[in-house]
Structures are given as structure tokens and as C-alpha cells.
């Protein structure tokens, strides 16, 4: 089983690019434009979540706080992903495990994902 990365961002083109890149790295990328609640996330059982701050119906930081407050999702690494100013502080306030600023370097994203999956996850096939 490949490691599952759930990417929640309303930018469909960015999802397509990351899907190609991450599948090249032996990850399974699941893209979502928006979520209604944490059950949308737990349904996919991701090993890691890339979460944009600006989503159509809810802020990523609010979703992150909800994830980090529930026993079934607290241990899933969440990486806040945004072009908003102060993303580092927002990530700290919502208890995100890391943040990536847009615009980004694709190698940086791969390195951050690899570091979390190599250190924290043993329930998927990791090839990094």
C-alpha cells in the first residue's frame, strides 16, 4: 500500500501537478477542493494532509484545529500550505506540524513530505 497524501486546495491545476510529482515519488495523492467536516478526511484515511489556508467554505487553519482536537486524527501530520502572509504563525496557532509558503519549490514539498512519512509512519509502503 502506498502512503496516502490528502491535498485539500481549490486550485485544480496545482492538484494535477502535485499528483504527477507525488505519484512519481510513490505516493498516492488524493485531491479535494473543499471539505464539509473531518469525516470527509477520515473517510480517506490519509497518512499526511497538505491543507491550503484559503478554501471556499472554511479556513484550513480551522480544519487543522479540528483535526488536532480529535483522537482519531490528532496524529496525522498536517502541513498548512498557503500564500497568505504570516502562514508560519497561523500554522503554529492551529497546531499544524509544518507549513509551506506559496509560491513553493517542488523539491521542498517532496522533502517535507518525505521527512514526515519517514519519521512517523509505518503503515504504508515508503520508498524515500
DOGU-486156 format. One record per residue: x, y, z of N, C-alpha, C in turn; residue number from 0. Coordinates in steps of 0.1 Angstrom, whole numbers, plus 2048, in hexadecimal, padded with zeros to 3 digits. Each point is the difference from the previous one (the first is absolute). Layout:
<atoms>
X,Y,Z,X,Y,Z,X,Y,Z,NUM;
...
</atoms>
This chain:
<atoms>
808,7F4,800,7F8,80C,800,809,80C,800,0;
7FD,80A,7F7,807,80C,7FF,7FC,80A,80B,1;
809,809,805,7FC,80A,809,7F6,809,7F9,2;
7F5,804,808,7F6,808,7FA,802,80F,805,3;
801,809,7F7,801,80E,803,7F3,806,7FC,4;
7F9,806,809,7F3,807,7FD,804,80F,7FE,5;
7FC,805,7F4,803,80E,7FD,7F3,808,7FE,6;
7FE,809,809,7F3,808,800,804,80E,7FB,7;
7FC,803,7F4,803,80D,7FA,7F6,802,7F5,8;
7FB,80C,7FE,7F6,803,7F5,807,802,7F3,9;
80D,800,7FF,807,802,7F3,802,7F2,7FA,10;
7F7,7FD,7F6,800,7F3,7F9,80D,7FE,7F8,11;
805,80A,7FA,80D,7FF,7F9,80B,7FC,809,12;
801,806,80C,80A,7FD,809,7FF,7F1,805,13;
7F4,7FC,802,7FD,7F2,804,805,7F7,7F5,14;
7FE,803,7F3,805,7F8,7F5,80F,7FF,800,15;
806,80B,802,80F,800,800,806,7F8,80B,16;
7FA,802,80C,805,7F8,80C,7FD,7F2,7FF,17;
7F5,7FC,7FA,7FC,7F2,7FE,80B,7F9,7F7,18;
804,806,7F6,80B,7FB,7F7,80D,7FE,808,19;
804,80B,806,80D,800,807,800,7F6,80C,20;
7F5,7FF,808,800,7F8,80B,7FE,7F1,7FC,21;
7F9,7FE,7F6,7FF,7F2,7FB,80D,7FB,7FB,22;
808,809,7FA,80E,7FD,7FC,808,7FC,80C,23;
7FD,805,80C,807,7FD,80C,7FA,7F4,808,24;
7F7,7F9,7F9,7F9,7F5,806,7F6,803,80B,25;
7FA,80B,7FF,7F5,804,809,7F3,800,7F9,26;
7F5,7FD,807,7F3,801,7FA,7FA,80D,805,27;
7FD,80A,7F6,7FB,80D,803,7F1,7FF,7FE,28;
7F9,805,80A,7F1,801,800,7FD,80F,800,29;
7FA,805,7F6,7FE,80F,800,7F1,803,803,30;
7FE,80A,808,7F3,805,804,800,80F,7FE,31;
7F5,805,7FB,7FE,80F,7FF,7FC,806,80D,32;
7F8,7FA,807,7FB,805,80D,7FB,7F4,808,33;
7FE,803,80D,7FA,7F5,808,7F5,806,809,34;
7F6,7F8,804,7F6,804,808,804,7FE,80F,35;
806,7F5,803,805,7FE,80D,80A,7F5,801,36;
805,7FD,80C,80A,7F7,802,7FD,7F2,7FB,37;
7F3,7FC,7FF,7FC,7F3,7FB,804,7FF,7F1,38;
801,80B,7F9,804,7FF,7F2,80F,7FC,7FF,39;
808,804,80A,80E,7FC,801,802,7F2,805,40;
7F9,7FD,80B,802,7F2,805,7FB,7F5,7F7,41;
7F7,803,7F7,7FB,7F7,7F6,80C,7FB,7F7,42;
809,809,7FD,80C,7FD,7F8,80B,7FA,807,43;
800,801,80D,80B,7FA,809,80E,804,7FB,44;
803,80D,7FF,80D,804,7FA,80B,7FE,80A,45;
80C,7FF,7FB,80C,7FF,808,806,80E,803,46;
7FC,80A,7F8,805,80D,801,7F6,809,7F9,47;
7FE,80D,805,7F7,809,7FA,807,80D,7FC,48;
7FF,804,7F3,804,80D,7FC,7F3,808,7FF,49;
800,80C,807,7F4,807,802,802,80F,7FD,50;
7F8,805,7F6,801,80E,7FD,7F9,808,80A,51;
804,80C,803,7FA,809,80A,7F3,805,7FA,52;
7FF,804,7F4,7F5,807,7FA,7F8,7F6,7F7,53;
7F5,7FB,806,7F7,7F7,7F9,7F3,806,7FF,54;
7F7,7FC,7F7,7F4,806,7FD,7F6,802,80C,55;
7FF,7F6,808,7F6,801,80B,806,801,80E,56;
80D,7FE,802,806,7FF,80D,80F,802,7FF,57;
806,806,80A,80E,802,801,807,7F3,803,58;
80C,7FE,7FA,807,7F4,802,805,7FF,80F,59;
803,80B,806,804,800,80E,7F5,7FC,809,60;
7F3,803,7FD,7F5,7FB,808,7FE,7F1,7FF,61;
802,7FB,7F3,800,7F2,7FE,80B,7F9,808,62;
80C,806,7FF,80C,7FA,807,7FD,800,80F,63;
7FB,80A,806,7FC,800,80F,7F7,7F5,803,64;
7F6,7FE,7F7,7F6,7F5,802,807,7F3,800,65;
809,7FE,7F6,807,7F3,7FE,809,7FD,80D,66;
806,80A,804,80A,7FF,80C,7F8,7FE,80D,67;
7F3,803,800,7F9,7FE,80D,7F8,7F3,801,68;
801,7F8,7F5,7F9,7F3,800,80A,7F4,801,69;
7FD,7F7,808,809,7F4,803,803,7F9,7F3,70;
7F6,7FE,7F7,802,7F8,7F4,809,807,7F6,71;
802,80D,801,808,807,7F6,80C,808,806,72;
801,800,80C,80B,809,807,80E,7FC,7FB,73;
802,7F3,7FD,80D,7FC,7FC,803,801,7F1,74;
7F7,804,7F8,802,801,7F2,808,80E,7FE,75;
80C,7FF,7FA,807,80D,7FD,7F8,809,7F7,76;
7FF,80C,804,7F9,80A,7F8,80A,80B,7FC,77;
801,803,7F3,809,80A,7FB,7F7,80B,7FA,78;
800,80C,806,7F9,80B,7FB,807,806,7F4,79;
7F9,802,7F6,805,804,7F3,7FA,80C,7FB,80;
807,80C,7FF,7F9,80C,7FD,809,80B,7FB,81;
7FA,80A,7F9,807,80C,7FC,7FD,80C,80A,82;
7F7,7FD,809,7FC,80B,80A,80C,804,808,83;
801,80D,802,80B,806,809,7FE,7FA,80E,84;
80B,7FD,806,800,7FB,80E,7FB,7F1,801,85;
802,7F8,7F6,7FC,7F2,800,807,7F9,80B,86;
80D,804,803,807,7F9,80B,7F9,801,80D,87;
7FB,80D,803,7F9,802,80D,7F2,7F9,800,88;
7FA,800,7F5,7F3,7FA,7FE,801,7F1,803,89;
80B,7FA,7FA,803,7F2,801,802,7FC,80F,90;
808,809,807,802,7FD,80E,7F4,801,808,91;
7F7,80A,7FE,7F4,801,807,7F6,7F5,7FE,92;
800,7FA,7F4,7F6,7F5,7FE,807,7F2,802,93;
80C,800,805,807,7F4,804,804,7F7,7F4,94;
802,807,7F4,804,7F9,7F4,80E,7FA,803,95;
804,7F5,7FA,80D,7FA,802,80B,808,7F9,96;
7FC,807,7F5,809,807,7F8,7F8,80A,7F7,97;
807,808,7F9,7FA,809,7F6,809,801,7F4,98;
7FA,803,7F4,807,802,7F4,7FA,80D,7FA,99;
808,80A,7FD,7FB,80C,7FA,7FF,7FF,7F1,100;
7F6,805,7FA,7FF,802,7F2,805,80D,7FC,101;
807,802,7F5,804,7F6,7F7,80A,7F7,806,102;
802,7F4,7FB,808,7F6,806,809,7F9,7F7,103;
80A,7F9,805,809,7F8,7F8,7FB,7F1,802,104;
7FE,7FA,7F4,7FB,7F2,801,808,7F7,807,105;
80E,802,800,809,7F7,807,7FE,802,80F,106;
7FD,80C,804,7FE,803,80F,7F3,7F8,804,107;
7F6,800,7F9,7F4,7F9,803,803,7F1,802,108;
807,7FB,7F6,803,7F1,801,809,7FD,80C,109;
809,809,803,809,7FE,80C,7F8,800,80D,110;
7F7,80A,801,7F8,801,80C,7F7,7F4,801,111;
7F9,7FC,7F6,7F8,7F4,800,808,7F4,804,112;
80B,7FE,7F9,809,7F4,803,804,800,80F,113;
804,80C,805,804,800,80E,7F6,7FC,80A,114;
7F3,804,7FE,7F5,7FB,808,7FD,7F2,7FF,115;
800,7FB,7F4,7FC,7F2,7FD,80B,7F7,805,116;
80C,804,7FE,80C,7F7,804,800,7FF,80F,117;
7FE,80B,807,801,800,80F,7F4,7FA,807,118;
7F4,803,7FB,7F4,7FE,808,7F7,7F4,7FB,119;
802,7FB,7F4,7F6,7F7,7FB,806,7F2,7FD,120;
7F9,7F6,804,805,7F3,7FD,7F4,7F8,7FA,121;
7F5,806,7FE,7F4,7F8,7FB,7FF,801,7F1,122;
80A,805,7F9,7FF,801,7F1,80E,7FC,7FB,123;
800,7FD,7F3,80D,7FD,7F9,807,80D,7FD,124;
80B,802,807,807,80D,7FE,80D,7FD,7F8,125;
803,807,7F5,80B,7FD,7F8,80B,80B,801,126;
7FE,80A,807,809,80B,801,80C,7FC,807,127;
</atoms>
